[in-house]
């Protein structure tokens, strides 16, 4: 029963955890400043999330796919913000 609950809800729970990228991206674009944000750190996160997304696609695991699409897009937005306003 618990396993089924997690299987059903992990896409939403995983996506919720990825919201941190969107908060950071919002802050960068709103303030037009990313001077203290690490491009290297978010690039590493982007690569990691992309690998997890690819793995989810390979094994056809919807929660992994949904959560990591959310994270990949968010990390990409942060990276764009850093490149636009951080240098």
Residue pairs with C-beta under 8 A, 6 or more apart in sequence:
7 63
10 63
10 67
11 62
11 63
11 65
11 66
11 67
12 66
13 67
14 63
14 64
14 66
14 67
14 68
14 70
15 66
15 67
15 70
17 67
18 49
18 67
18 68
18 70
18 71
18 74
19 70
19 74
20 74
21 42
21 45
21 71
21 73
21 74
21 75
21 77
21 78
22 74
22 77
24 37
24 42
24 74
24 78
24 81
25 74
25 77
25 78
25 80
25 81
28 34
28 37
28 78
28 81
28 82
28 84
28 85
28 86
29 81
29 85
31 85
32 85
33 85
33 86
34 81
34 82
34 84
34 85
34 86
35 85
35 86
37 78
37 81
37 82
37 86
38 82
39 79
39 82
39 83
39 86
42 75
42 78
42 79
42 82
43 79
45 71
45 75
46 72
46 75
46 76
46 79
49 68
49 71
49 72
49 75
50 68
50 72
52 64
52 68
52 71
53 64
53 65
53 68
53 69
53 71
53 72
55 61
55 64
56 62
56 63
56 64
56 65
56 68
57 65
